[in-house]
Every structure is written in C-alpha cells, then in structure tokens.
Amino acid sequence: MRISIFFTAFIILISCQENSSVLSAQSEKAGSAIDKIEKTDSEWKKHLTEIEYYVLREEGTERAFSGDLWDHKGDGVYTCAACALPLFDSKTKYKSGTGWPSYYQPINRTNVGESTDYKIGYPRTEVHCARCGGHLGHVFKDGPKPTGLRYCINSVSLDFVDRQDVAKDK
C-alpha cells in the first residue's frame, strides 16, 4: 500500500515538473516578441514604492486582502505597475476567495512569462511581466472554465486603467 502511494506521488510530481517545463518553454518563446526593459536595482528603487520593489523585484508577496485591487470591480485593463505593459483584462477577473486578484487568463501569453519557483519546498509556476521581469504572483490549475487556471496576482504588481481611457490611448 505504501509503495503504491509513494509511486503515485512520484508520478504526479514528475508530471507537474514536465508540464511546468513545457509551459516555461512556451512562455519564453512567446515572450521574445516583447522589447525588454532593464534597469539597475537603484533605478528600480527610485521608480517603485518600497512595497512595489519588494514584490516586483524581490519576488515578495503582499498579505492577502491587503491590496487595493483584490476586490476591485472596474471595467478595464490591469497593467504592470513597473512598466505599464497590459497584463489582464477585467473580463477575465473573478472572485477566488484567496485575497488576491485572480484571473483565468492573461491578455495574451506574450505579455506574461512563467518560470518554476521552489521557494516553499515544492514546484509552483511563478508569473512575471515579460517586459520588465517584475514578479506578479503564481498560476495554479484550480481556476474556472474556460482555462481551468487561476492567475493569483499581487495587487501591488498591478495598476488599473479604465476601459474608456484604454480606448483613448489607441
């Protein structure tokens, strides 16, 4: 019995790692179309608030239910707080109950990169801005249809642009 449980857990772990590698490779390929922004740490510190720097540049996490966008209901686009790249459409936002803004898909796969994060002892898929590399949060496979994904994003990593203002910029 113990051997079959161990074997099953081992197979699941390997499957997750293979899927993460495939997703990461696809993200890197898709992300190559974005012009990268590179700044020194001191330039980022001048540009970002202390909490923005902690989350976006040091891959920190804000406390659940503490951000200004977790329960935001406006119609528009969520952009990277560091470089203003459009990341998520409000039409894909949903209430996950986690305390962080959650989306079932990014605006497009080119704008959001992925990598594997082992910081808490097991692999998770970390998501970052494809232009500036800013840490956004993580994506999990427990979201709603149509994708089954939950992009769990730190509020401080995002800015909101009303849809009317997005239309004016075009």
C-alpha positions in Angstrom: 0.0 0.0 0.0 2.8 2.4 1.0 4.7 1.6 -2.2 1.7 2.4 -4.4 1.1 5.7 -2.6 4.8 6.6 -3.0 4.8 5.6 -6.6 1.6 7.6 -7.4 3.1 10.7 -5.7 6.3 10.3 -7.6 4.4 10.1 -10.9 2.4 13.2 -10.1 5.5 15.1 -9.2 7.3 14.2 -12.4 4.2 15.1 -14.4 3.9 18.5 -12.8 7.6 19.2 -13.5 7.3 18.2 -17.1 4.2 20.4 -17.5 6.0 23.3 -15.9 8.9 22.9 -18.2 6.6 22.9 -21.3 4.8 26.0 -20.0 8.1 27.8 -19.3 9.5 26.9 -22.7 6.3 28.2 -24.4 6.4 31.4 -22.4 10.0 32.1 -23.2 9.3 31.6 -26.9 6.2 33.8 -26.8 7.9 36.4 -24.7 10.7 37.0 -27.2 8.4 39.5 -29.1 8.4 41.9 -26.2 11.0 44.6 -26.0 12.7 44.2 -22.6 13.2 46.9 -20.1 16.3 46.6 -18.0 17.2 48.8 -15.0 19.6 48.6 -12.2 18.4 48.0 -8.7 18.9 51.6 -7.8 16.9 52.8 -10.8 14.0 50.4 -9.8 14.2 51.7 -6.2 13.7 55.3 -7.5 10.8 54.3 -9.7 8.9 52.0 -7.3 7.5 52.3 -3.8 9.0 50.2 -1.1 6.3 47.5 -1.3 6.3 47.5 -5.1 10.0 47.0 -5.1 9.7 44.1 -2.5 7.1 42.3 -4.6 8.1 43.1 -8.2 11.9 42.9 -7.8 12.5 40.7 -4.8 9.6 38.3 -5.6 7.8 39.0 -2.3 4.1 38.6 -1.6 1.7 41.1 -0.1 -0.6 39.9 2.7 -3.9 38.5 1.5 -6.8 41.0 1.4 -4.4 43.9 1.9 -4.1 45.2 -1.7 -6.3 47.7 -3.3 -7.3 45.6 -6.3 -8.3 42.2 -4.8 -12.0 43.2 -4.7 -11.8 45.8 -7.5 -14.7 45.6 -10.0 -13.9 48.2 -12.6 -14.1 47.6 -16.4 -10.7 47.9 -18.0 -7.2 46.6 -18.1 -4.7 45.7 -15.4 -1.2 46.7 -16.3 2.3 46.1 -14.8 2.9 48.6 -12.1 6.6 48.8 -13.1 6.3 49.2 -16.9 2.6 49.7 -17.8 2.5 46.6 -20.0 -1.1 45.4 -20.3 -1.4 42.0 -18.5 -5.0 41.1 -17.6 -8.5 42.2 -18.8 -11.1 42.8 -16.2 -13.4 40.5 -18.1 -11.2 37.5 -17.0 -11.1 38.5 -13.3 -13.1 36.5 -10.8 -13.5 36.2 -7.1 -11.4 33.3 -5.9 -11.7 33.9 -2.2 -7.9 34.0 -1.8 -7.5 37.7 -1.0 -5.5 38.4 -4.2 -6.8 39.5 -7.6 -7.4 36.3 -9.7 -7.8 36.0 -13.5 -8.4 32.9 -15.6 -6.1 34.1 -18.4 -3.7 36.9 -19.3 -4.5 39.4 -22.1 -2.1 37.3 -24.2 0.6 34.7 -23.4 3.3 37.0 -24.8 2.9 39.6 -22.0 3.1 37.2 -19.1 6.2 34.9 -18.6 6.4 31.8 -16.4 9.1 30.1 -14.5 9.3 27.4 -11.9 9.6 28.5 -8.2 10.7 26.1 -5.5 10.7 28.7 -2.6 8.2 26.8 -0.4 9.6 23.3 -1.0 7.7 22.2 -4.0 7.4 23.5 -7.5 5.0 26.3 -8.4 4.6 28.2 -11.6 5.7 31.8 -11.0 4.4 34.5 -13.3 6.2 37.7 -14.2 5.9 40.6 -16.6 7.5 39.7 -19.9 8.8 43.2 -20.5 10.4 44.2 -17.2 10.6 40.8 -15.4 8.6 42.1 -12.4 7.2 39.3 -10.2 3.4 39.2 -10.4 2.4 36.1 -8.5 1.7 32.5 -9.4 -0.6 30.5 -11.7 -2.4 27.4 -10.4 -4.5 24.7 -12.1 -7.6 25.2 -10.0 -9.4 28.0 -11.8 -12.7 28.3 -13.5 -13.6 27.5 -17.1 -12.7 28.1 -19.9 -9.0 27.6 -18.9 -9.0 25.9 -15.5 -6.3 28.3 -14.5 -6.0 30.8 -11.6 -3.5 33.6 -12.0 -3.2 34.7 -8.4 -1.6 38.1 -8.6 -0.3 40.6 -6.1 -2.4 43.9 -6.2 0.8 45.9 -5.8 2.2 44.5 -9.0 -0.7 46.0 -11.0 -2.2 49.3 -12.0 -5.8 49.6 -13.3 -6.7 51.5 -16.5 -10.4 52.2 -17.1 -11.6 50.8 -20.5 -12.6 54.3 -21.7 -9.0 55.5 -21.0 -7.6 52.5 -22.9 -9.7 53.3 -25.9 -8.5 56.9 -25.8 -4.9 55.8 -25.9 -5.4 53.8 -29.2 
